[in-house]
């Protein structure tokens, strides 16, 4: 997405950025990739938090 860095920076410079970012992702055909990235990053963060707090995760 480096080709769109200026546009993305402008999106996040104002309130309501997440919705505008999702609209941008639809426009460039990358929404599904974003959802895959977001899900993987969320799972990783949650697993790390559980490990840091002594919570055992199955699966």
Secondary structure, 3 states (H helix, E strand, C coil): CHHHHHHHHHHCCCCCHHHHHHHHHHHCCCHHHHHHHHHHHHHHHHHHHHHHCCCCCCC
